[in-house]
Amino acid sequence: MAVIRDVMPAFELLQPSSVADAQHLLARYGSDGWVLAGGLDSFDWLKDRIKKPKAVIDLSGIHELKGIRSTADGIEIGAMTTLTEVAQNPVIKQKYSLLSQSAELVASPQIRNQGTIGGNVSQDTRCWYYRGGWPCYRAGGNICYADTPVARNREHAILEAERCVAVNPSDTAPALIALDAKFVIRTAKGERVVDAEGYYVAPDRDITRLTILQAGDLLTAIRIPSAWAGAEFYFEKVRDRNVWDFPLLNVASAMFTSGNTIDKIRIAVNAAAARPLRLKKVEDAVRGKQRSAETGEIAGKLSVQGAVPLQFNAYKIPLMRNLVKRSITGVANGGQEAAWAS
Ligand SMILES: Cc1cc2nc3c(=O)[nH]c(=O)nc-3n(C[C@H](O)[C@H](O)[C@H](O)COP(=O)(O)OP(=O)(O)OC[C@H]3O[C@@H](n4cnc5c(N)ncnc54)[C@H](O)[C@@H]3O)c2cc1C
């Protein structure tokens, strides 16, 4: 399919200066409106002429969506706060370093300077076929081009693939799930606060979107409760090029221990399915156990139960098993080779 990358199709550019104005504009345009944050995902869609909104609502002039604030129970991060600010904020680094580590590993410094936390958690999948404008299930068609014997599917899903095998590529999403973050959404009916894991949808629920956002909805902030402040954290991302690249797989865990016993734990992975997965069964299996290689082994095996590889992504099964194991044992990144080992 020909892709034209010269100029974007014409649209009306609207630059509100308050959330209320942005909502008003979004309501006016409905599904013909497009929310623009840092533009790193948005501009690809627009330049490739795959998405053709009538109006683009640019959030960059809305001051109330920017910045990191301390609250009575943790912190609140405005959706338009850049990934660089998230990675470098002293409070996040001190108390919630899982998030700063994950943000620091997103792409390159330039992308982190421009990309926002709201855009990072809301970005679309990078499946080649879907992004190339192929009429797949996710685009409203009746086939998955990535799930055929000759497809390029090295990066695709091993879990929860229901017709579509695309994955969610966000690095910060699993860290926010492990931190039990809450996402604040403004809808036409008012404010809605959802758990980070509840922000995402699997293809069996809605194959056309990765998040619960409907036309007109705005993610305004992300709240991190103090409950996991200062926990022992583990974040690891495996990617093709370490200078900058999307994750082939990542893992995030937060844990409190007494002596060597795991008291409280939350673990999530991303790039294994169309939504970041909280590994609740793994958490339940290791809680109360010694933090040992044996417990890590149990966790790793349990995490990949039910995984189904495609033609070229079977490597993701041992990779996920090993990353989950390390997220329990806390063994520092032993290098990519060790993580791939079967
Ligand atoms: C070359 C390259 C490499 C990358 N590598 C990585 C990587 O390794 N890891 C990683 O995690 N990410 C990676 N990214 C993604 C990047 O980090 C951005 O975070 C992401 O593309 C979107 O952020 P943005 O602020 O640019 O949002 P935009 O592109 O403007 O928006 C993304 C989507 O979210 C919607 N949206 C944005 N903000 C809101 C809001 N407040 N309310 C409602 N909807 C909203 C937009 O409508 C759009 O659909 C990469 C991107 C590029 C171009």
The ligand as an ORCA input file, in Angstrom:
! r2SCAN-3c Opt
* xyz 0 1
  C      10.922      6.689     17.103
  C      10.080      6.483     18.319
  C      10.514      5.612     19.297
  C       9.732      5.396     20.434
  N      10.153      4.516     21.384
  C       9.401      4.299     22.483
  C       9.820      3.397     23.501
  O      10.897      2.812     23.446
  N       8.990      3.204     24.546
  C       7.804      3.846     24.682
  O       7.112      3.646     25.677
  N       7.396      4.726     23.748
  C       8.155      4.962     22.672
  N       7.745      5.874     21.730
  C       6.475      6.592     21.953
  C       6.756      7.991     22.499
  O       7.464      7.845     23.646
  C       5.508      8.828     22.896
  O       5.324      8.784     24.254
  C       4.222      8.377     22.357
  O       4.360      8.200     21.000
  C       3.072      9.349     22.486
  O       3.316     10.462     23.276
  P       2.991     11.927     22.763
  O       3.017     12.810     23.935
  O       3.870     12.253     21.625
  O       1.461     11.812     22.324
  P       0.705     11.897     20.922
  O       1.453     11.197     19.855
  O       0.287     13.274     20.612
  O      -0.608     11.057     21.344
  C      -0.605      9.651     21.385
  C      -2.054      9.163     21.411
  O      -2.639      9.424     22.665
  C      -3.747     10.322     22.551
  N      -3.594     11.240     23.682
  C      -2.453     11.852     24.045
  N      -2.648     12.556     25.185
  C      -3.947     12.392     25.513
  C      -4.750     12.873     26.591
  N      -4.256     13.664     27.549
  N      -6.050     12.505     26.624
  C      -6.568     11.697     25.655
  N      -5.855     11.203     24.618
  C      -4.553     11.552     24.553
  C      -3.606     10.971     21.191
  O      -4.853     11.329     20.647
  C      -2.949      9.846     20.384
  O      -3.924      8.934     19.967
  C       8.509      6.103     20.587
  C       8.075      6.988     19.579
  C       8.844      7.185     18.464
  C       8.369      8.142     17.416
*
